[in-house]
Amino acid sequence: MTEKCINPLRRRMIEDMSVRHFASKTQHDYIRTVMKLTRFLGRSPDTATNEDLRRFQLHLTRTARARRLSTPPSRRCGSFSP
């Protein structure tokens, strides 16, 4: 990807994380979460209000809980049954 293709907000976020010496996996995870926030909002994340962020956190909590409940206990423990 060339520099021209990167959204200015995303570039700023990457620069800020680099200055703070975030590991590449952490940077990847943060960017993925901001992409989820963007889809959740349906607009740019820099327009998010405190209430939008609260609703997004609740959404993440609910979807994580639903995923945990739908996963069989043997898969959650890391063991596999034949």
Distance bins in CASP14 RR format, pairs under 12 A and 6 or more apart:
PFRMAT RR
TARGET T0000
AUTHOR 0000-0000-0000
RMODE 2
METHOD distances of the structure
MODEL  1
1 7 0 0 0 0 0 1 0 0 0 0 0
1 10 0 0 0 0 0 1 0 0 0 0 0
1 11 0 0 0 0 0 1 0 0 0 0 0
1 14 0 0 0 0 0 1 0 0 0 0 0
2 11 0 0 0 0 0 1 0 0 0 0 0
3 10 0 0 0 0 0 1 0 0 0 0 0
3 11 1 0 0 1 0 0 0 0 0 0 0
3 14 0 0 0 0 0 1 0 0 0 0 0
3 15 0 0 0 0 0 1 0 0 0 0 0
4 11 0 0 0 0 0 1 0 0 0 0 0
5 11 0 0 0 0 1 0 0 0 0 0 0
6 12 0 0 0 0 1 0 0 0 0 0 0
6 13 0 0 0 0 1 0 0 0 0 0 0
6 14 1 0 0 1 0 0 0 0 0 0 0
6 15 0 0 0 0 0 1 0 0 0 0 0
6 31 0 0 0 0 0 1 0 0 0 0 0
7 13 0 0 0 0 1 0 0 0 0 0 0
7 14 0 0 0 0 0 1 0 0 0 0 0
7 31 0 0 0 0 0 1 0 0 0 0 0
7 34 0 0 0 0 0 1 0 0 0 0 0
7 35 0 0 0 0 0 1 0 0 0 0 0
7 38 0 0 0 0 0 1 0 0 0 0 0
7 44 0 0 0 0 1 0 0 0 0 0 0
7 45 0 0 0 0 0 1 0 0 0 0 0
7 46 0 0 0 0 0 1 0 0 0 0 0
8 14 0 0 0 0 0 1 0 0 0 0 0
8 15 0 0 0 0 0 1 0 0 0 0 0
8 44 0 0 0 0 0 1 0 0 0 0 0
8 46 0 0 0 0 1 0 0 0 0 0 0
9 15 0 0 0 0 0 1 0 0 0 0 0
9 16 0 0 0 0 0 1 0 0 0 0 0
9 31 0 0 0 0 0 1 0 0 0 0 0
9 34 0 0 0 0 1 0 0 0 0 0 0
9 35 0 0 0 0 0 1 0 0 0 0 0
9 37 0 0 0 0 0 1 0 0 0 0 0
9 38 0 0 0 0 1 0 0 0 0 0 0
9 44 1 0 0 1 0 0 0 0 0 0 0
9 45 1 0 0 1 0 0 0 0 0 0 0
9 46 1 0 1 0 0 0 0 0 0 0 0
9 47 0 0 0 0 0 1 0 0 0 0 0
9 48 0 0 0 0 0 1 0 0 0 0 0
10 16 0 0 0 0 0 1 0 0 0 0 0
10 17 0 0 0 0 0 1 0 0 0 0 0
10 27 0 0 0 0 0 1 0 0 0 0 0
10 30 0 0 0 0 0 1 0 0 0 0 0
10 31 1 0 0 1 0 0 0 0 0 0 0
10 32 0 0 0 0 0 1 0 0 0 0 0
10 34 1 0 0 1 0 0 0 0 0 0 0
10 35 0 0 0 0 1 0 0 0 0 0 0
10 38 0 0 0 0 0 1 0 0 0 0 0
10 44 0 0 0 0 0 1 0 0 0 0 0
10 45 0 0 0 0 1 0 0 0 0 0 0
10 46 0 0 0 0 0 1 0 0 0 0 0
11 17 0 0 0 0 0 1 0 0 0 0 0
11 18 0 0 0 0 0 1 0 0 0 0 0
11 31 0 0 0 0 0 1 0 0 0 0 0
12 18 0 0 0 0 0 1 0 0 0 0 0
12 19 0 0 0 0 0 1 0 0 0 0 0
12 31 0 0 0 0 0 1 0 0 0 0 0
12 34 0 0 0 0 0 1 0 0 0 0 0
12 45 0 0 0 0 0 1 0 0 0 0 0
12 46 0 0 0 0 1 0 0 0 0 0 0
13 19 0 0 0 0 0 1 0 0 0 0 0
13 20 0 0 0 0 0 1 0 0 0 0 0
13 22 0 0 0 0 0 1 0 0 0 0 0
13 26 0 0 0 0 0 1 0 0 0 0 0
13 27 0 0 0 0 1 0 0 0 0 0 0
13 28 0 0 0 0 0 1 0 0 0 0 0
13 30 1 0 0 1 0 0 0 0 0 0 0
13 31 1 0 0 1 0 0 0 0 0 0 0
13 32 0 0 0 0 0 1 0 0 0 0 0
13 33 0 0 0 0 0 1 0 0 0 0 0
13 34 1 0 0 1 0 0 0 0 0 0 0
13 35 0 0 0 0 0 1 0 0 0 0 0
13 37 0 0 0 0 0 1 0 0 0 0 0
13 38 0 0 0 0 0 1 0 0 0 0 0
13 45 0 0 0 0 1 0 0 0 0 0 0
13 46 0 0 0 0 1 0 0 0 0 0 0
14 20 0 0 0 0 0 1 0 0 0 0 0
14 22 0 0 0 0 1 0 0 0 0 0 0
14 24 0 0 0 0 0 1 0 0 0 0 0
14 26 0 0 0 0 0 1 0 0 0 0 0
14 27 1 0 0 1 0 0 0 0 0 0 0
14 28 0 0 0 0 0 1 0 0 0 0 0
14 30 0 0 0 0 1 0 0 0 0 0 0
14 31 1 0 0 1 0 0 0 0 0 0 0
14 34 0 0 0 0 0 1 0 0 0 0 0
15 22 0 0 0 0 0 1 0 0 0 0 0
15 27 0 0 0 0 0 1 0 0 0 0 0
16 22 0 0 0 0 1 0 0 0 0 0 0
16 27 0 0 0 0 1 0 0 0 0 0 0
16 30 0 0 0 0 1 0 0 0 0 0 0
16 31 0 0 0 0 0 1 0 0 0 0 0
16 34 0 0 0 0 0 1 0 0 0 0 0
17 23 0 0 0 0 1 0 0 0 0 0 0
17 24 0 0 0 0 1 0 0 0 0 0 0
17 25 0 0 0 0 0 1 0 0 0 0 0
17 26 1 0 0 1 0 0 0 0 0 0 0
17 27 1 0 1 0 0 0 0 0 0 0 0
17 28 0 0 0 0 1 0 0 0 0 0 0
17 29 0 0 0 0 0 1 0 0 0 0 0
17 30 1 0 0 1 0 0 0 0 0 0 0
17 31 0 0 0 0 1 0 0 0 0 0 0
17 34 0 0 0 0 0 1 0 0 0 0 0
18 24 0 0 0 0 1 0 0 0 0 0 0
18 26 0 0 0 0 0 1 0 0 0 0 0
18 27 1 0 0 1 0 0 0 0 0 0 0
18 30 0 0 0 0 0 1 0 0 0 0 0
19 27 0 0 0 0 0 1 0 0 0 0 0
20 26 0 0 0 0 1 0 0 0 0 0 0
20 27 0 0 0 0 1 0 0 0 0 0 0
20 30 0 0 0 0 0 1 0 0 0 0 0
21 27 0 0 0 0 0 1 0 0 0 0 0
22 28 0 0 0 0 1 0 0 0 0 0 0
22 29 0 0 0 0 1 0 0 0 0 0 0
22 30 1 0 0 1 0 0 0 0 0 0 0
22 31 0 0 0 0 0 1 0 0 0 0 0
23 29 0 0 0 0 1 0 0 0 0 0 0
23 30 0 0 0 0 0 1 0 0 0 0 0
24 30 0 0 0 0 0 1 0 0 0 0 0
24 31 0 0 0 0 0 1 0 0 0 0 0
25 31 0 0 0 0 0 1 0 0 0 0 0
25 32 0 0 0 0 0 1 0 0 0 0 0
26 32 0 0 0 0 0 1 0 0 0 0 0
26 33 0 0 0 0 0 1 0 0 0 0 0
27 33 0 0 0 0 0 1 0 0 0 0 0
27 34 0 0 0 0 0 1 0 0 0 0 0
28 34 0 0 0 0 0 1 0 0 0 0 0
28 35 0 0 0 0 0 1 0 0 0 0 0
29 35 0 0 0 0 0 1 0 0 0 0 0
29 36 0 0 0 0 0 1 0 0 0 0 0
30 36 0 0 0 0 0 1 0 0 0 0 0
30 37 0 0 0 0 0 1 0 0 0 0 0
30 45 0 0 0 0 0 1 0 0 0 0 0
31 37 0 0 0 0 0 1 0 0 0 0 0
31 38 0 0 0 0 0 1 0 0 0 0 0
31 45 0 0 0 0 0 1 0 0 0 0 0
32 38 0 0 0 0 0 1 0 0 0 0 0
32 39 0 0 0 0 0 1 0 0 0 0 0
32 60 0 0 0 0 0 1 0 0 0 0 0
33 39 0 0 0 0 0 1 0 0 0 0 0
33 40 0 0 0 0 0 1 0 0 0 0 0
33 45 0 0 0 0 1 0 0 0 0 0 0
33 53 0 0 0 0 0 1 0 0 0 0 0
33 56 0 0 0 0 1 0 0 0 0 0 0
33 57 0 0 0 0 0 1 0 0 0 0 0
33 59 0 0 0 0 0 1 0 0 0 0 0
33 60 0 0 0 0 1 0 0 0 0 0 0
34 40 0 0 0 0 0 1 0 0 0 0 0
34 41 0 0 0 0 0 1 0 0 0 0 0
34 44 0 0 0 0 0 1 0 0 0 0 0
34 45 1 0 1 0 0 0 0 0 0 0 0
34 46 0 0 0 0 1 0 0 0 0 0 0
34 48 0 0 0 0 1 0 0 0 0 0 0
34 53 0 0 0 0 0 1 0 0 0 0 0
34 56 0 0 0 0 0 1 0 0 0 0 0
35 41 0 0 0 0 0 1 0 0 0 0 0
35 42 0 0 0 0 0 1 0 0 0 0 0
35 44 0 0 0 0 0 1 0 0 0 0 0
35 45 0 0 0 0 1 0 0 0 0 0 0
36 42 0 0 0 0 0 1 0 0 0 0 0
36 45 0 0 0 0 1 0 0 0 0 0 0
36 56 1 0 0 1 0 0 0 0 0 0 0
36 57 0 0 0 0 0 1 0 0 0 0 0
36 59 0 0 0 0 1 0 0 0 0 0 0
36 60 1 0 0 1 0 0 0 0 0 0 0
36 63 0 0 0 0 1 0 0 0 0 0 0
36 64 0 0 0 0 0 1 0 0 0 0 0
37 43 0 0 0 0 0 1 0 0 0 0 0
37 44 0 0 0 0 1 0 0 0 0 0 0
37 45 1 0 1 0 0 0 0 0 0 0 0
37 46 0 0 0 0 0 1 0 0 0 0 0
37 47 0 0 0 0 0 1 0 0 0 0 0
37 48 1 0 0 1 0 0 0 0 0 0 0
37 52 0 0 0 0 1 0 0 0 0 0 0
37 53 1 0 0 1 0 0 0 0 0 0 0
37 54 0 0 0 0 0 1 0 0 0 0 0
37 55 0 0 0 0 0 1 0 0 0 0 0
37 56 1 0 1 0 0 0 0 0 0 0 0
37 57 0 0 0 0 1 0 0 0 0 0 0
37 59 0 0 0 0 1 0 0 0 0 0 0
37 60 0 0 0 0 1 0 0 0 0 0 0
38 44 1 0 0 1 0 0 0 0 0 0 0
38 45 1 0 1 0 0 0 0 0 0 0 0
38 46 0 0 0 0 1 0 0 0 0 0 0
38 47 0 0 0 0 0 1 0 0 0 0 0
38 48 0 0 0 0 1 0 0 0 0 0 0
38 52 0 0 0 0 0 1 0 0 0 0 0
38 56 0 0 0 0 0 1 0 0 0 0 0
39 45 0 0 0 0 0 1 0 0 0 0 0
39 56 0 0 0 0 0 1 0 0 0 0 0
39 59 0 0 0 0 0 1 0 0 0 0 0
40 48 0 0 0 0 1 0 0 0 0 0 0
40 52 0 0 0 0 1 0 0 0 0 0 0
40 53 0 0 0 0 0 1 0 0 0 0 0
40 54 0 0 0 0 0 1 0 0 0 0 0
40 55 1 0 0 1 0 0 0 0 0 0 0
40 56 1 0 1 0 0 0 0 0 0 0 0
40 57 0 0 0 0 0 1 0 0 0 0 0
40 58 0 0 0 0 0 1 0 0 0 0 0
40 59 1 0 0 1 0 0 0 0 0 0 0
40 60 0 0 0 0 1 0 0 0 0 0 0
40 62 0 0 0 0 0 1 0 0 0 0 0
40 63 0 0 0 0 0 1 0 0 0 0 0
41 47 1 0 0 1 0 0 0 0 0 0 0
41 48 1 0 0 1 0 0 0 0 0 0 0
41 49 0 0 0 0 1 0 0 0 0 0 0
41 51 0 0 0 0 0 1 0 0 0 0 0
41 52 1 0 1 0 0 0 0 0 0 0 0
41 53 0 0 0 0 1 0 0 0 0 0 0
41 55 0 0 0 0 1 0 0 0 0 0 0
41 56 1 0 0 1 0 0 0 0 0 0 0
41 59 0 0 0 0 0 1 0 0 0 0 0
42 48 0 0 0 0 0 1 0 0 0 0 0
42 52 0 0 0 0 0 1 0 0 0 0 0
42 56 0 0 0 0 0 1 0 0 0 0 0
43 49 0 0 0 0 0 1 0 0 0 0 0
43 52 0 0 0 0 1 0 0 0 0 0 0
44 52 0 0 0 0 0 1 0 0 0 0 0
45 52 0 0 0 0 1 0 0 0 0 0 0
45 53 0 0 0 0 1 0 0 0 0 0 0
45 56 0 0 0 0 1 0 0 0 0 0 0
46 52 0 0 0 0 0 1 0 0 0 0 0
46 53 0 0 0 0 0 1 0 0 0 0 0
47 53 0 0 0 0 0 1 0 0 0 0 0
48 54 0 0 0 0 1 0 0 0 0 0 0
48 55 0 0 0 0 1 0 0 0 0 0 0
48 56 1 0 0 1 0 0 0 0 0 0 0
48 57 0 0 0 0 0 1 0 0 0 0 0
49 55 0 0 0 0 1 0 0 0 0 0 0
49 56 0 0 0 0 0 1 0 0 0 0 0
50 56 0 0 0 0 0 1 0 0 0 0 0
50 57 0 0 0 0 0 1 0 0 0 0 0
51 57 0 0 0 0 0 1 0 0 0 0 0
51 58 0 0 0 0 0 1 0 0 0 0 0
52 58 0 0 0 0 0 1 0 0 0 0 0
52 59 0 0 0 0 0 1 0 0 0 0 0
53 59 0 0 0 0 0 1 0 0 0 0 0
53 60 0 0 0 0 0 1 0 0 0 0 0
54 60 0 0 0 0 0 1 0 0 0 0 0
54 61 0 0 0 0 0 1 0 0 0 0 0
55 61 0 0 0 0 0 1 0 0 0 0 0
55 62 0 0 0 0 0 1 0 0 0 0 0
56 62 0 0 0 0 0 1 0 0 0 0 0
56 63 0 0 0 0 0 1 0 0 0 0 0
57 63 0 0 0 0 0 1 0 0 0 0 0
57 64 0 0 0 0 0 1 0 0 0 0 0
58 64 0 0 0 0 0 1 0 0 0 0 0
58 65 0 0 0 0 0 1 0 0 0 0 0
59 65 0 0 0 0 0 1 0 0 0 0 0
59 66 0 0 0 0 0 1 0 0 0 0 0
60 66 0 0 0 0 0 1 0 0 0 0 0
60 67 0 0 0 0 0 1 0 0 0 0 0
61 67 0 0 0 0 0 1 0 0 0 0 0
61 68 0 0 0 0 0 1 0 0 0 0 0
62 68 0 0 0 0 0 1 0 0 0 0 0
62 69 0 0 0 0 0 1 0 0 0 0 0
63 69 0 0 0 0 0 1 0 0 0 0 0
63 70 0 0 0 0 0 1 0 0 0 0 0
64 70 0 0 0 0 0 1 0 0 0 0 0
64 71 0 0 0 0 0 1 0 0 0 0 0
65 71 0 0 0 0 0 1 0 0 0 0 0
67 75 0 0 0 0 0 1 0 0 0 0 0
67 76 0 0 0 0 0 1 0 0 0 0 0
68 75 0 0 0 0 0 1 0 0 0 0 0
68 76 1 0 0 1 0 0 0 0 0 0 0
69 76 0 0 0 0 0 1 0 0 0 0 0
70 76 0 0 0 0 0 1 0 0 0 0 0
71 77 0 0 0 0 0 1 0 0 0 0 0
71 78 0 0 0 0 0 1 0 0 0 0 0
72 78 0 0 0 0 0 1 0 0 0 0 0
72 79 0 0 0 0 0 1 0 0 0 0 0
72 80 0 0 0 0 1 0 0 0 0 0 0
72 81 0 0 0 0 1 0 0 0 0 0 0
73 79 0 0 0 0 1 0 0 0 0 0 0
73 80 0 0 0 0 0 1 0 0 0 0 0
73 81 0 0 0 0 0 1 0 0 0 0 0
74 80 1 0 0 1 0 0 0 0 0 0 0
74 81 1 0 1 0 0 0 0 0 0 0 0
74 82 0 0 0 0 0 1 0 0 0 0 0
75 81 0 0 0 0 1 0 0 0 0 0 0
END
